[in-house]
Amino acid sequence: MVEQFVGKWTLTSSENFDDYMKAIGVSFATRQMGNMAKPDLLISVDDGVISMKSESTFKTTEIKFKLNEEFEETTADGRKTKTIVTLDNGKLVQLQSWDGKKTTLEREIQGGKLTAKCVMDDVVAVRTYEKAA
Ligand code: DKA
């Protein structure tokens, strides 16, 4: 199931991302960078370890994890989170917890595109990635 996510993906659209970043507490200056960035997302799997690398001119971050095992993450905006990633009906669900807050990033493949639904309370952003050539 995870195999369908493997590859290099490029951001092609982003809806409501500024509101999502506000909801998780990202500063104005960092939001400006986040709004302008067009990341490439590189996903690979090696012996059960999943790597997700987001590369942009603003910031490059990489996490490596096993499904269902909590790990520590430093996000692109500098949050230090406890993170756990699960596979739920074909969706990769990344739950980040920090300072008593929680947000989820739900990634799924729809029509050959990768969508990332970013949820913080009642604020939802949807970012769409297409397979890079
Ligand atoms: C995605 O995979 C979602 C990334 C969410 C990042 C939240 C923090 C951004 C701060 C610039 O596209």
Backbone and ligand atoms as CSV (ligand in chain L), in Angstrom:
chain,resi,resn,atom,element,x,y,z
A,1,MET,N,N,0.825,-1.223,0.000
A,1,MET,CA,C,0.000,0.000,0.000
A,1,MET,C,C,0.858,1.272,0.000
A,2,VAL,N,N,1.971,1.241,0.806
A,2,VAL,CA,C,2.830,2.425,0.876
A,2,VAL,C,C,3.519,2.652,-0.464
A,3,GLU,N,N,3.699,1.546,-1.228
A,3,GLU,CA,C,4.449,1.641,-2.485
A,3,GLU,C,C,3.861,2.672,-3.440
A,4,GLN,N,N,2.541,2.843,-3.386
A,4,GLN,CA,C,1.918,3.795,-4.320
A,4,GLN,C,C,2.388,5.246,-4.095
A,5,PHE,N,N,2.938,5.524,-2.896
A,5,PHE,CA,C,3.408,6.882,-2.594
A,5,PHE,C,C,4.845,7.122,-3.050
A,6,VAL,N,N,5.537,6.020,-3.370
A,6,VAL,CA,C,6.967,6.130,-3.671
A,6,VAL,C,C,7.196,6.912,-4.963
A,7,GLY,N,N,8.165,7.822,-4.926
A,7,GLY,CA,C,8.512,8.581,-6.121
A,7,GLY,C,C,8.790,10.031,-5.780
A,8,LYS,N,N,8.920,10.816,-6.844
A,8,LYS,CA,C,9.171,12.248,-6.681
A,8,LYS,C,C,7.923,13.000,-7.119
A,9,TRP,N,N,7.426,13.853,-6.260
A,9,TRP,CA,C,6.187,14.581,-6.482
A,9,TRP,C,C,6.466,16.081,-6.403
A,10,THR,N,N,5.743,16.842,-7.215
A,10,THR,CA,C,5.928,18.301,-7.224
A,10,THR,C,C,4.612,18.982,-6.889
A,11,LEU,N,N,4.674,19.973,-6.019
A,11,LEU,CA,C,3.452,20.694,-5.632
A,11,LEU,C,C,2.876,21.443,-6.838
A,12,THR,N,N,1.579,21.213,-7.112
A,12,THR,CA,C,0.948,21.907,-8.241
A,12,THR,C,C,-0.211,22.797,-7.801
A,13,SER,N,N,-0.778,22.550,-6.612
A,13,SER,CA,C,-1.784,23.493,-6.117
A,13,SER,C,C,-1.856,23.420,-4.601
A,14,SER,N,N,-2.338,24.506,-4.022
A,14,SER,CA,C,-2.366,24.619,-2.562
A,14,SER,C,C,-3.547,25.505,-2.189
A,15,GLU,N,N,-4.485,24.943,-1.430
A,15,GLU,CA,C,-5.694,25.701,-1.065
A,15,GLU,C,C,-5.754,25.894,0.443
A,16,ASN,N,N,-5.931,27.130,0.842
A,16,ASN,CA,C,-6.165,27.474,2.266
A,16,ASN,C,C,-4.939,27.227,3.146
A,17,PHE,N,N,-3.764,27.177,2.522
A,17,PHE,CA,C,-2.563,26.819,3.293
A,17,PHE,C,C,-2.181,27.930,4.275
A,18,ASP,N,N,-2.417,29.195,3.887
A,18,ASP,CA,C,-2.076,30.287,4.810
A,18,ASP,C,C,-2.905,30.177,6.096
A,19,ASP,N,N,-4.190,29.893,5.949
A,19,ASP,CA,C,-5.045,29.746,7.142
A,19,ASP,C,C,-4.601,28.555,7.990
A,20,TYR,N,N,-4.209,27.478,7.321
A,20,TYR,CA,C,-3.718,26.313,8.072
A,20,TYR,C,C,-2.450,26.683,8.851
A,21,MET,N,N,-1.518,27.361,8.186
A,21,MET,CA,C,-0.278,27.739,8.879
A,21,MET,C,C,-0.583,28.664,10.055
A,22,LYS,N,N,-1.529,29.606,9.866
A,22,LYS,CA,C,-1.931,30.478,10.993
A,22,LYS,C,C,-2.450,29.630,12.148
A,23,ALA,N,N,-3.285,28.630,11.820
A,23,ALA,CA,C,-3.925,27.806,12.858
A,23,ALA,C,C,-2.897,27.011,13.665
A,24,ILE,N,N,-1.790,26.628,13.021
A,24,ILE,CA,C,-0.781,25.868,13.783
A,24,ILE,C,C,0.251,26.803,14.423
A,25,GLY,N,N,0.102,28.116,14.192
A,25,GLY,CA,C,0.940,29.082,14.907
A,25,GLY,C,C,2.186,29.533,14.172
A,26,VAL,N,N,2.206,29.425,12.844
A,26,VAL,CA,C,3.383,29.834,12.064
A,26,VAL,C,C,3.414,31.367,11.950
A,27,SER,N,N,4.586,31.947,12.129
A,27,SER,CA,C,4.733,33.409,12.101
A,27,SER,C,C,4.449,33.960,10.695
A,28,PHE,N,N,4.167,35.261,10.637
A,28,PHE,CA,C,3.875,35.912,9.363
A,28,PHE,C,C,5.040,35.721,8.375
A,29,ALA,N,N,6.256,35.983,8.841
A,29,ALA,CA,C,7.411,35.906,7.927
A,29,ALA,C,C,7.576,34.494,7.357
A,30,THR,N,N,7.415,33.493,8.219
A,30,THR,CA,C,7.579,32.108,7.749
A,30,THR,C,C,6.430,31.715,6.838
A,31,ARG,N,N,5.242,32.260,7.119
A,31,ARG,CA,C,4.099,31.954,6.232
A,31,ARG,C,C,4.340,32.496,4.826
A,32,GLN,N,N,4.965,33.665,4.744
A,32,GLN,CA,C,5.250,34.220,3.411
A,32,GLN,C,C,6.127,33.247,2.628
A,33,MET,N,N,7.136,32.706,3.291
A,33,MET,CA,C,8.032,31.750,2.624
A,33,MET,C,C,7.270,30.460,2.280
A,34,GLY,N,N,6.464,30.013,3.246
A,34,GLY,CA,C,5.699,28.772,3.034
A,34,GLY,C,C,4.718,28.896,1.886
A,35,ASN,N,N,4.114,30.071,1.752
A,35,ASN,CA,C,3.138,30.278,0.669
A,35,ASN,C,C,3.812,30.295,-0.700
A,36,MET,N,N,5.046,30.778,-0.731
A,36,MET,CA,C,5.735,30.896,-2.023
A,36,MET,C,C,6.416,29.594,-2.447
A,37,ALA,N,N,6.735,28.750,-1.454
A,37,ALA,CA,C,7.530,27.547,-1.751
A,37,ALA,C,C,6.733,26.554,-2.609
A,38,LYS,N,N,7.414,25.949,-3.539
A,38,LYS,CA,C,6.820,24.891,-4.380
A,38,LYS,C,C,7.661,23.636,-4.175
A,39,PRO,N,N,7.418,22.938,-3.078
A,39,PRO,CA,C,8.314,21.825,-2.745
A,39,PRO,C,C,8.202,20.630,-3.687
A,40,ASP,N,N,9.316,19.911,-3.776
A,40,ASP,CA,C,9.309,18.555,-4.310
A,40,ASP,C,C,9.251,17.630,-3.103
A,41,LEU,N,N,8.459,16.582,-3.214
A,41,LEU,CA,C,8.323,15.620,-2.134
A,41,LEU,C,C,8.861,14.285,-2.638
A,42,LEU,N,N,9.900,13.797,-1.973
A,42,LEU,CA,C,10.518,12.533,-2.391
A,42,LEU,C,C,10.201,11.479,-1.339
A,43,ILE,N,N,9.540,10.426,-1.774
A,43,ILE,CA,C,9.139,9.371,-0.840
A,43,ILE,C,C,9.781,8.062,-1.275
A,44,SER,N,N,10.415,7.398,-0.307
A,44,SER,CA,C,11.014,6.089,-0.607
A,44,SER,C,C,10.792,5.156,0.586
A,45,VAL,N,N,10.936,3.873,0.330
A,45,VAL,CA,C,10.788,2.869,1.384
A,45,VAL,C,C,11.973,1.918,1.280
A,46,ASP,N,N,12.607,1.659,2.411
A,46,ASP,CA,C,13.734,0.728,2.428
A,46,ASP,C,C,13.599,-0.153,3.664
A,47,ASP,N,N,13.279,-1.418,3.434
A,47,ASP,CA,C,13.203,-2.386,4.530
A,47,ASP,C,C,12.261,-1.911,5.651
A,48,GLY,N,N,11.110,-1.390,5.264
A,48,GLY,CA,C,10.109,-0.974,6.254
A,48,GLY,C,C,10.298,0.434,6.778
A,49,VAL,N,N,11.402,1.092,6.405
A,49,VAL,CA,C,11.632,2.471,6.843
A,49,VAL,C,C,11.211,3.402,5.705
A,50,ILE,N,N,10.292,4.289,6.028
A,50,ILE,CA,C,9.782,5.233,5.022
A,50,ILE,C,C,10.532,6.552,5.175
A,51,SER,N,N,10.981,7.097,4.049
A,51,SER,CA,C,11.626,8.412,4.056
A,51,SER,C,C,10.735,9.391,3.297
A,52,MET,N,N,10.481,10.539,3.898
A,52,MET,CA,C,9.742,11.600,3.213
A,52,MET,C,C,10.597,12.854,3.282
A,53,LYS,N,N,11.069,13.274,2.109
A,53,LYS,CA,C,11.946,14.442,2.038
A,53,LYS,C,C,11.228,15.531,1.272
A,54,SER,N,N,11.112,16.703,1.864
A,54,SER,CA,C,10.481,17.846,1.197
A,54,SER,C,C,11.572,18.858,0.885
A,55,GLU,N,N,11.739,19.141,-0.394
A,55,GLU,CA,C,12.829,20.023,-0.828
A,55,GLU,C,C,12.248,21.274,-1.457
A,56,SER,N,N,12.694,22.440,-0.971
A,56,SER,CA,C,12.301,23.691,-1.642
A,56,SER,C,C,13.397,24.709,-1.399
A,57,THR,N,N,13.292,25.828,-2.098
A,57,THR,CA,C,14.300,26.874,-1.911
A,57,THR,C,C,14.190,27.452,-0.507
A,58,PHE,N,N,13.003,27.344,0.112
A,58,PHE,CA,C,12.804,27.849,1.482
A,58,PHE,C,C,13.453,26.925,2.496
A,59,LYS,N,N,13.175,25.627,2.389
A,59,LYS,CA,C,13.624,24.695,3.432
A,59,LYS,C,C,13.599,23.270,2.901
A,60,THR,N,N,14.573,22.490,3.330
A,60,THR,CA,C,14.529,21.054,3.047
A,60,THR,C,C,14.424,20.309,4.378
A,61,THR,N,N,13.451,19.436,4.466
A,61,THR,CA,C,13.298,18.625,5.676
A,61,THR,C,C,13.184,17.165,5.261
A,62,GLU,N,N,13.588,16.286,6.154
A,62,GLU,CA,C,13.447,14.855,5.869
A,62,GLU,C,C,13.070,14.134,7.150
A,63,ILE,N,N,12.088,13.252,7.061
A,63,ILE,CA,C,11.785,12.379,8.190
A,63,ILE,C,C,11.916,10.934,7.724
A,64,LYS,N,N,12.373,10.089,8.646
A,64,LYS,CA,C,12.467,8.651,8.377
A,64,LYS,C,C,11.765,7.957,9.528
A,65,PHE,N,N,10.903,7.025,9.218
A,65,PHE,CA,C,10.077,6.438,10.276
A,65,PHE,C,C,9.560,5.072,9.834
A,66,LYS,N,N,9.086,4.323,10.832
A,66,LYS,CA,C,8.334,3.098,10.572
A,66,LYS,C,C,6.891,3.373,10.929
A,67,LEU,N,N,5.979,2.793,10.217
A,67,LEU,CA,C,4.558,2.956,10.509
A,67,LEU,C,C,4.288,2.551,11.952
A,68,ASN,N,N,3.408,3.301,12.598
A,68,ASN,CA,C,2.918,2.985,13.962
A,68,ASN,C,C,3.965,3.154,15.058
A,69,GLU,N,N,5.119,3.751,14.732
A,69,GLU,CA,C,6.145,3.955,15.762
A,69,GLU,C,C,6.393,5.448,15.933
A,70,GLU,N,N,6.179,5.943,17.163
A,70,GLU,CA,C,6.341,7.387,17.402
A,70,GLU,C,C,7.803,7.807,17.256
A,71,PHE,N,N,8.001,9.000,16.712
A,71,PHE,CA,C,9.355,9.556,16.595
A,71,PHE,C,C,9.298,11.068,16.812
A,72,GLU,N,N,10.476,11.682,16.939
A,72,GLU,CA,C,10.536,13.124,17.131
A,72,GLU,C,C,10.799,13.781,15.791
A,73,GLU,N,N,10.037,14.836,15.515
A,73,GLU,CA,C,10.158,15.527,14.234
A,73,GLU,C,C,10.426,17.010,14.487
A,74,THR,N,N,11.276,17.601,13.675
A,74,THR,CA,C,11.401,19.067,13.657
A,74,THR,C,C,10.819,19.518,12.336
A,75,THR,N,N,9.729,20.285,12.401
A,75,THR,CA,C,9.000,20.650,11.186
A,75,THR,C,C,9.674,21.825,10.473
A,76,ALA,N,N,9.211,22.119,9.271
A,76,ALA,CA,C,9.813,23.192,8.473
A,76,ALA,C,C,9.702,24.554,9.175
A,77,ASP,N,N,8.678,24.706,10.010
A,77,ASP,CA,C,8.512,25.965,10.746
A,77,ASP,C,C,9.105,25.880,12.145
A,78,GLY,N,N,9.833,24.816,12.437
A,78,GLY,CA,C,10.600,24.752,13.678
A,78,GLY,C,C,9.883,24.129,14.865
A,79,ARG,N,N,8.652,23.603,14.685
A,79,ARG,CA,C,8.025,22.906,15.808
A,79,ARG,C,C,8.752,21.593,16.081
A,80,LYS,N,N,8.875,21.273,17.362
A,80,LYS,CA,C,9.412,19.955,17.747
A,80,LYS,C,C,8.203,19.132,18.131
A,81,THR,N,N,7.886,18.131,17.325
A,81,THR,CA,C,6.654,17.375,17.543
A,81,THR,C,C,6.968,15.907,17.844
A,82,LYS,N,N,6.027,15.295,18.550
A,82,LYS,CA,C,5.993,13.830,18.619
A,82,LYS,C,C,5.092,13.432,17.467
A,83,THR,N,N,5.579,12.567,16.631
A,83,THR,CA,C,4.856,12.241,15.399
A,83,THR,C,C,4.686,10.738,15.276
A,84,ILE,N,N,3.516,10.352,14.785
A,84,ILE,CA,C,3.294,8.940,14.471
A,84,ILE,C,C,2.563,8.880,13.133
A,85,VAL,N,N,2.976,7.969,12.282
A,85,VAL,CA,C,2.358,7.824,10.967
A,85,VAL,C,C,1.708,6.450,10.880
A,86,THR,N,N,0.441,6.446,10.481
A,86,THR,CA,C,-0.292,5.190,10.332
A,86,THR,C,C,-0.837,5.110,8.909
A,87,LEU,N,N,-1.195,3.899,8.532
A,87,LEU,CA,C,-1.808,3.686,7.219
A,87,LEU,C,C,-3.265,3.334,7.468
A,88,ASP,N,N,-4.175,4.168,6.954
A,88,ASP,CA,C,-5.599,3.991,7.248
A,88,ASP,C,C,-6.369,3.993,5.923
A,89,ASN,N,N,-6.839,2.813,5.501
A,89,ASN,CA,C,-7.578,2.708,4.239
A,89,ASN,C,C,-6.827,3.329,3.068
A,90,GLY,N,N,-5.528,3.070,2.985
A,90,GLY,CA,C,-4.723,3.581,1.876
A,90,GLY,C,C,-4.219,4.990,2.080
A,91,LYS,N,N,-4.625,5.644,3.197
A,91,LYS,CA,C,-4.136,7.008,3.482
A,91,LYS,C,C,-2.986,6.930,4.471
A,92,LEU,N,N,-1.935,7.704,4.190
A,92,LEU,CA,C,-0.836,7.837,5.156
A,92,LEU,C,C,-1.214,8.995,6.070
A,93,VAL,N,N,-1.453,8.702,7.330
A,93,VAL,CA,C,-1.922,9.728,8.264
A,93,VAL,C,C,-0.804,10.051,9.257
A,94,GLN,N,N,-0.328,11.286,9.173
A,94,GLN,CA,C,0.775,11.749,10.024
A,94,GLN,C,C,0.179,12.623,11.121
A,95,LEU,N,N,0.269,12.164,12.360
A,95,LEU,CA,C,-0.263,12.916,13.499
A,95,LEU,C,C,0.902,13.553,14.244
A,96,GLN,N,N,0.876,14.885,14.308
A,96,GLN,CA,C,1.934,15.627,15.016
A,96,GLN,C,C,1.341,16.204,16.303
A,97,SER,N,N,2.036,16.011,17.417
A,97,SER,CA,C,1.577,16.552,18.705
A,97,SER,C,C,2.685,17.415,19.292
A,98,TRP,N,N,2.316,18.608,19.774
A,98,TRP,CA,C,3.286,19.512,20.399
A,98,TRP,C,C,2.525,20.529,21.250
A,99,ASP,N,N,3.085,20.932,22.360
A,99,ASP,CA,C,2.515,21.983,23.224
A,99,ASP,C,C,1.012,21.781,23.466
A,100,GLY,N,N,0.582,20.556,23.626
A,100,GLY,CA,C,-0.836,20.295,23.880
A,100,GLY,C,C,-1.723,20.423,22.649
A,101,LYS,N,N,-1.108,20.604,21.461
A,101,LYS,CA,C,-1.876,20.731,20.209
A,101,LYS,C,C,-1.644,19.496,19.337
A,102,LYS,N,N,-2.575,19.301,18.408
A,102,LYS,CA,C,-2.455,18.178,17.476
A,102,LYS,C,C,-2.874,18.624,16.082
A,103,THR,N,N,-2.157,18.150,15.089
A,103,THR,CA,C,-2.568,18.370,13.700
A,103,THR,C,C,-2.321,17.078,12.922
A,104,THR,N,N,-3.084,16.887,11.851
A,104,THR,CA,C,-2.824,15.714,11.015
A,104,THR,C,C,-2.569,16.140,9.573
A,105,LEU,N,N,-1.705,15.377,8.929
A,105,LEU,CA,C,-1.432,15.509,7.503
A,105,LEU,C,C,-1.823,14.166,6.890
A,106,GLU,N,N,-2.884,14.181,6.109
A,106,GLU,CA,C,-3.390,12.931,5.516
A,106,GLU,C,C,-3.027,12.917,4.039
A,107,ARG,N,N,-2.230,11.951,3.662
A,107,ARG,CA,C,-1.804,11.889,2.256
A,107,ARG,C,C,-2.453,10.683,1.595
A,108,GLU,N,N,-2.987,10.925,0.404
A,108,GLU,CA,C,-3.539,9.799,-0.354
A,108,GLU,C,C,-3.333,10.024,-1.848
A,109,ILE,N,N,-3.427,8.925,-2.588
A,109,ILE,CA,C,-3.289,8.996,-4.042
A,109,ILE,C,C,-4.690,8.968,-4.637
A,110,GLN,N,N,-4.992,9.991,-5.420
A,110,GLN,CA,C,-6.299,10.084,-6.068
A,110,GLN,C,C,-6.054,10.466,-7.519
A,111,GLY,N,N,-6.510,9.610,-8.438
A,111,GLY,CA,C,-6.342,9.907,-9.861
A,111,GLY,C,C,-4.896,10.144,-10.246
A,112,GLY,N,N,-3.986,9.395,-9.630
A,112,GLY,CA,C,-2.564,9.516,-9.958
A,112,GLY,C,C,-1.880,10.706,-9.312
A,113,LYS,N,N,-2.639,11.512,-8.542
A,113,LYS,CA,C,-2.038,12.656,-7.852
A,113,LYS,C,C,-1.970,12.370,-6.362
A,114,LEU,N,N,-1.001,13.000,-5.706
A,114,LEU,CA,C,-0.893,12.845,-4.256
A,114,LEU,C,C,-1.510,14.082,-3.614
A,115,THR,N,N,-2.498,13.875,-2.763
A,115,THR,CA,C,-3.068,15.017,-2.043
A,115,THR,C,C,-2.643,14.937,-0.579
A,116,ALA,N,N,-2.363,16.110,-0.034
A,116,ALA,CA,C,-2.032,16.221,1.388
A,116,ALA,C,C,-3.097,17.109,2.022
A,117,LYS,N,N,-3.932,16.490,2.851
A,117,LYS,CA,C,-4.970,17.248,3.556
A,117,LYS,C,C,-4.407,17.603,4.921
A,118,CYS,N,N,-4.305,18.896,5.184
A,118,CYS,CA,C,-3.695,19.372,6.435
A,118,CYS,C,C,-4.819,19.864,7.333
A,119,VAL,N,N,-4.967,19.254,8.509
A,119,VAL,CA,C,-6.122,19.550,9.370
A,119,VAL,C,C,-5.662,20.028,10.739
A,120,MET,N,N,-6.157,21.206,11.140
A,120,MET,CA,C,-5.924,21.719,12.500
A,120,MET,C,C,-7.264,22.221,13.012
A,121,ASP,N,N,-7.850,21.509,13.962
A,121,ASP,CA,C,-9.204,21.836,14.434
A,121,ASP,C,C,-10.154,21.908,13.233
A,122,ASP,N,N,-10.813,23.060,13.021
A,122,ASP,CA,C,-11.762,23.143,11.909
A,122,ASP,C,C,-11.143,23.762,10.649
A,123,VAL,N,N,-9.840,23.925,10.647
A,123,VAL,CA,C,-9.165,24.521,9.487
A,123,VAL,C,C,-8.544,23.403,8.639
A,124,VAL,N,N,-8.870,23.410,7.352
A,124,VAL,CA,C,-8.376,22.350,6.458
A,124,VAL,C,C,-7.717,22.996,5.230
A,125,ALA,N,N,-6.528,22.553,4.911
A,125,ALA,CA,C,-5.865,22.961,3.670
A,125,ALA,C,C,-5.667,21.716,2.819
A,126,VAL,N,N,-5.719,21.886,1.509
A,126,VAL,CA,C,-5.473,20.747,0.622
A,126,VAL,C,C,-4.363,21.129,-0.356
A,127,ARG,N,N,-3.320,20.317,-0.349
A,127,ARG,CA,C,-2.198,20.552,-1.260
A,127,ARG,C,C,-2.094,19.350,-2.193
A,128,THR,N,N,-1.910,19.645,-3.468
A,128,THR,CA,C,-1.882,18.577,-4.470
A,128,THR,C,C,-0.506,18.516,-5.122
A,129,TYR,N,N,-0.001,17.297,-5.226
A,129,TYR,CA,C,1.299,17.050,-5.851
A,129,TYR,C,C,1.092,16.137,-7.063
A,130,GLU,N,N,1.869,16.394,-8.120
A,130,GLU,CA,C,1.832,15.507,-9.288
A,130,GLU,C,C,3.195,14.854,-9.467
A,131,LYS,N,N,3.167,13.661,-10.043
A,131,LYS,CA,C,4.410,12.904,-10.238
A,131,LYS,C,C,5.358,13.704,-11.116
A,132,ALA,N,N,6.582,13.851,-10.650
A,132,ALA,CA,C,7.587,14.563,-11.448
A,132,ALA,C,C,8.064,13.639,-12.564
A,133,ALA,N,N,8.477,14.237,-13.651
A,133,ALA,CA,C,8.913,13.438,-14.811
A,133,ALA,C,C,10.174,12.653,-14.479
L,1,DKA,C1,C,2.710,19.162,2.627
L,1,DKA,O1,O,3.169,18.020,2.602
L,1,DKA,C2,C,2.193,19.706,3.949
L,1,DKA,C3,C,3.276,20.380,4.691
L,1,DKA,C4,C,2.818,21.020,5.965
L,1,DKA,C5,C,3.892,21.907,6.532
L,1,DKA,C6,C,3.404,22.791,7.630
L,1,DKA,C7,C,4.408,23.836,8.056
L,1,DKA,C8,C,4.850,24.748,6.939
L,1,DKA,C9,C,5.686,25.886,7.410
L,1,DKA,C10,C,6.300,26.675,6.277
L,1,DKA,O2,O,2.668,19.864,1.615
